[in-house]
Amino acid sequence: MPGRLTIGIDASRANARQRTGTEWYAYHVIRELRDIIPDTYRVILYSKEALRDGLEDLPSHWESRVLAWPPRKLWTQLRLSWEMYRRPPDMLFVPAHALPVILPRKAVTTLHDVAFMAYPQAYRPLERIYHRFAARFAVRRARILTVSEFSRREIVRYFRADEAGIRVTPLGIDTDTYRRPSAEVIRDCLDRHG
């Protein structure tokens, strides 16, 4: 469909072999977006390797673009930035990592927290510098999603961010994995453990 808007999504963290919290967040957000982004949009998933674990099952208006980059480091800052320079989408969404330094006109990212500001001692010096730079850059250049009202307040506090540019999108649950136990199971547990 000519003239439709293109949404680019950094799927590199969602596609990780070993997923932790933010990688699982990215994975599930992308899987849910497949069901709600209408085919009036074109969607490109950017990754370092071929998509896996169900991410490769894409609707007809979605595509995968593997951006090869042999070094293990700086894929976002160098390779994804180069792609944004060469073939920028109309909007880029980065759900689980720093933004590339070269961006299309519109960008959205998720800042999960700013613990590196509140607890600097928990981070190595170079990690703190990198996280501070990445967060400051994101606040200035993109719309921000965050997972809680507390995180929103912390982003505003530490980076003097405009509250209007930050949206709280609370975390959901994976209903395939986590199900509410029946009343009988709850009663049995309470009987056994008081």
N, C-alpha and C positions, 0 to 999 in steps of 0.2 A: 504494500500500500504506500504510494509515494506521498511524501510530505508528513508522514507521521513522526512524532517525537521519539527520540532514542534515549533510553535510560541505561546507563552503564552501571554495573554493580561489581565491586571488587569482591570476588568469591575466593580469593587466595586463602584466607583464614578458614572459611567454611569448608574448604576442600582439604584441610590439613589431615594428615594420617592420624595424628594424636590430637584430639580436641580437648581443650579445657573450657572454662566458662564462656569466654568471649567467642571462641570458635564455635561452640554449640549454639550460642545466640545467633551468630551469623548464618550457620547452617539452617536453623529452624526459620529464621526470618526469610531467607531466600526461598525455602520450600513453601512457606505460606504465601509469599508474594506471587508465586506461580499461579495461585488460584484466584488472585484478586486483581492483578494488573490486566486490564482488558487488551484485546488484540488491536486496539487502535494505537497502541504503543509498540515500539520495537525495544527489546531488552537484550543487552549483551552482558554475559558474565565473563569477567576477566580472571584468569588464573595462571599459575606457574606451570601446572600439569593438567592433563586430561581430567575432567570432572569424574567423581566417583561417589559411591554410597547413596545413589538415588539423585544426586544433583544433576547427573547427565540426562535425566528424563525431563526433557524440556518441551513446553508448549510450542506450537508452530511459529509464534511470533518472538520466541526467545532463541538465542544462539550462544554458543560458547566460543570464546577466543582465548586460546592458549598463547601466552606471551613468554616465549622461551627466554631464559636468562640463566646461563650456567653457574654464575657465582651464587652462593647460598644467601648472601646479604644484599640489601639495598634494592630488591626487586621493585618495591613500591616507589621509592624515590627516583630511581633511574628508568627502569623498564616501563612501569605503568605511566610515569610522567611522559616518557617519549610517546607512548600511545595516545595520551591526552593531547599532546602537541600535534601529532600526525593526523589522528582521526578522532577528534573529541566527540563524545555523545552530547546531547543537549543538557543532560544532567548526570552527575556521578554520585552514587551512593556507596559509602565505605562503612560497612557495619561493624568492623572489628579491628581496625588498625589505624595508623596515621594516614592522613591524606597525602597524595603525591604532591610535590611542590608545583607542578604544572597542572592546572585544573581547567575544566570547561567553565563557562559562565556561571553555571549553577552547580552547587555541590551540597550534599547532606552527609553528615557522619554521626556516628554514635560515640559519645564520650561516656564510658561506663562509670567512671569515677575519676577523682583527682587525688587519690591516696598518696601519690608521689609528692604532693604539696603538703598534705596534712601530716604525713609520716615520712619525711625525707630520709631518715636514718634507715629505713627498710630498703632503700634503693642504692645501688652503686652510683658514684658521681656521674659517670657518663650516661647511665640510664635516666637519672633525674634531669640532666640537661636535655636529653632527647625528648623525654615525655613533656617537659615544660615547653620546649620549642613546638612540638607537635600540637599540643593543646592550644597554645597561644595562636598558632597559625590557623587552626580549625575555627576558633572563636572569631577570628577576623575575616575568614574567607568562606565560611560555610554556614548553613543552617545546622543546628545541633539537636540531636535527639539524646536523651539520657534516660536512665532506667528508674529514677526515683526523684521525688521532690527534694530530698536531702542532697542528692548529687547536683541537681539544678542550682540549689542555693550555694553549694560549694564552688561550682563553676563561676557563678556570678561573683562570689566573694573573692576568689583567687585571681580571676582574669578580667574582672570588671566587664563582664559580658553583658550585652543587652538582653534582658529577660525575654523580650519579644521574639528573639531569634532562637530560643531554646524550648523544645517541646518534651514533656515527660511522656514516655511510652513505657508503662510498667511491663515488667517481664511476665510472660505467661507460663503455662506448664505444658509439658509433653503428655497429652492425655493417653498416648499409647503406652507410655511407661508408668505414669503415676495415675492411679485410680483411687477414688475415695473408697475406703473399706466399708463393707456392709455393717449395719448396726450389730449384727451377731459377732462379727470379728472384733469390733471395738469392745463389746461387752466381755468377750473371752479374754482379750488383752488386759482390760481393766481388772478382771477377776484374778488373773495370774500375777499381775504386777502392781496392783493396788493403785 
